[in-house]
């Protein structure tokens, strides 16, 4: 049988269309694979560029320069033809909730537009394909947080009386409130002819936790603090490797080349006034309870003595000192290492008696003694203690007249480093 000529022509047309179809499928496979590969590469470059910008901000360097440089190192050099790289920066204000604590920061947005030339797809009219990828990172600055929500008087005992104003004391507390960690009723109490003024009382106990004190806003039933809650917020432990230098006449200065210098039982000079030059001093053995006046500026006193117990030698003796205004111990005037039982519960094994008698103009800084019963003696003047008191419990001895002005700028705050993260 003979094939007609017009039938062979139809076969040629079918073959041509088949070839076009095969080329289209090949283009889809080859060119599509290239576009997909470029998209993955561009996304990785955008992610890396956004993180580079965030890291640059944490180092105080230019965000845009760092992001563009990293993108260029990954072959996206913003040449305007094969690729376009755009970096935009959004400011995150303090209090916006985007960054933790008191820190501000930035969201760094990187967009890469990449044009990929095709090899087979031009057969079907597609000479170029485009990828658009995005990445956002966040850079938040370092920040600080006051200990125990900025309360001026903090008692960490989990049971019993945490704060007591009995007899005829006058407590005038400003800048921060009273916190009680005890879950017992009457854990914050007053008896006799007392006066207690404060911005607030916050406590673990229910409303029964306050006894005899009126006129102060109360927040009951808050979650308790445990050692694991706050141990990382406390100041670091100093080295205490050398002895302090005795300058004579009751004057001391720290030894060179160490973070902390030991004074040990040198406080046993009884009623002798002792003055300390700026530095960190470690009390590594227990002095008697009748020490004389202690003074100094830019000083921190630290002790790891388990049964720490110190009181001053009568009227006129006390502490007139201020904490460092910079460094690891900024705002720390006195830190007594806490004592714990085998289960990690806070013990009440230490005593700290603070005597005023009008000599407290310069008592600035945090007094951190979680295992100590803190007793306030004598009378402070109108300037008062510019301090935060953290103890196992706090009370007054006799008819003390105590003024506490809590000022965050003068007390210890936990420091947290800058942070970066890739959001999307």
Buried (B, 14 or more C-beta within 10 A) or exposed (E): EEEEEEEEEEEEEEEEEEEEEEBBEBBBEBBBEBBEEBBEBBBEBBBBBBBBBBBBBBEEEEBBEBBBBBBBEBEBBBEEEBBBBBBEBEEBEEEEEBBEBBBBBBBBBBBBBBEBEBEBBBBEEBEEBEBEBBBBBBBBBEBBBBBBEBBBBBBBBBEBBBBBBBBBBBBBBBBBBBBBBBBBBBBBBBEEEBEBEBBBBBBBBEEEBBBBBEEBEBEBEBEBBBBEEBEEBBBEEBEBEBBBBEEEEBBBBBBEEBBBBBBBEBBBBEEBBBBBBBBBBBBBBBBBEBBBBBBBBBBBBBBBBEEBBBBBBBEBBBBBBBBBBEEBBBBBBBBBBBBBEEEEEBBBBBBBBBBBBBBBBBBBBBBBBBBBBBBBBBBBEEEBBBBBBBBBBBBBBEBBBBBBBBBBEBBBBBEBEBBBEBEE
